[in-house]
Amino acid sequence: MERAFKRKIFEYLVIVFLSFCMAIIYEVLIFPNAFAPAGINGLATIVQHVFGFSVGYMSIIINIPLVIIAFFGDNKDFAIKTLCYVLVFSLLTLVLKNGEIVGGVAVNGDGEGFINLKNFVYKNDTVSIVLAPIVSGALNGLIYGFSIRHNSCTGGTDVIARLVKKKRPELNIMWLTFALNSAVAVLSYFAYAKGGKFDLQPVILCIIYCFVSSKMGDVVLKGYKTALKFEVVTSNPEEISTEIIQKLKHSATVVHAQGMYTHEEKSLLICVINKHQIVDFENIIKKYPGTFAYISAVNETVGNFKTIKNSKKEK
């Protein structure tokens, strides 16, 4: 019980940290460089730029009703964690916007003991114009991915997508995301006009941000513990398995099989190894005539041989 409580506290601390980082990213990279990010916050950024209505207020107004619907109609833990993220992000953004923090993270109102962010604000120039959307998009993707992994999200489109998926799991929610991001990109063309002259640059920056953010989010969600899965057809499963265990420190699973061309009894040996062990694995199976294998990528592995071995010893 105590362990579960500590883990829950840790998850909330992670969510608070992620939302804090996102607010700083907006202050340092997004707002100063006149482009809108993806999703609902992209629309909120445009509204702030045109009308001066803070992203913090927009985030609260949009997300609170969505979180309430998610709380009663989906998952309470997800809703509460998302609410935590939205509140921290929105409140910090409001503080930054209202001048209580002027380019910094304030501890008190007199300017003592705060980290000044003015020295960290990045402003696009003609040479490095794409760095702001690339860096902010990559960081947003990381934050998004880790939020999802902790049964939370960054609000807006993500909450809508989850609710729609629950009611209509057969629908492809990617079209909703694409339509929303397209709307943000199109509106950017008009919203960031200078001197009455429309500008294509914010549209390009928005597209770059969306692309980088999506790719980085996929990397986090699909896992970073990538590996290779070998499926080996052989008549020597015991010998190969022994070498895999002794030399590669991995185990294997053997399934009985039959070749349909010769109707010869074979064994299908399944093994997951690290990428750097591919040559050693190939050298093992080359020793056994009539053995062949095919390889597929594994996005993430859960558990390991050591855990299984220790569990067996305990039994």
Secondary structure, DSSP 8 states (H G I E B T S, - for coil): -HHHHHHHHHHHHHHHHHHHHHHHHIIIIIGGGT---SHHHHHHHHHHHHH---HHHHHHHHHHHHHHHHHHHT-HHHHHHHHHHHHHHHHHHHHHHHTSSSSEE-SSTTSTT-EE-TTT-----SSSTTHHHHHHHHHHHHHHHHHHHTT---STHHHHHHHHHHH-TTS-THHHHHHHHHHHHHHHHHHT-BTTB--SHHHHHHHHHHHHHHHHHHHHHH-S--EEEEEEEES-HHHHHHHIIIII----EEEEEE-TTT--EEEEEEEEE-GGGHHHHHHHHTTSTT-EEEEEEES---S-HHHHHHHHHH-
